[in-house]
């Protein structure tokens, strides 16, 4: 995901915010777009704008464009809380990023 985020730097600036990913109920990652330098790190953020919960296999499929975020959401395989407009936009950006 770090590679995807790095290749999408200009587009990231328009999203802003802090995104928390809980992967398979075991690991948590944070993507912080609230500053000029986007950061991605393992661990929770204090006050995310958007929370995602997704299985690791679904996340990999999503990043590889093998799954559609809307379909995963409707099937209950990705859970999102917070600003859903930002959530869907951010995940959509991950799916169309160069090299993805």
Secondary structure, 3 states (H helix, E strand, C coil): CHHHHHHCHHHHHHHCCEEEEEECCCEEEEEECCCCCCEEEECCCCCCCEEEEECHHHHHHHHCCCCCHHHHHHCCCEEEEECHHHHHHHHHHHHHCCCC
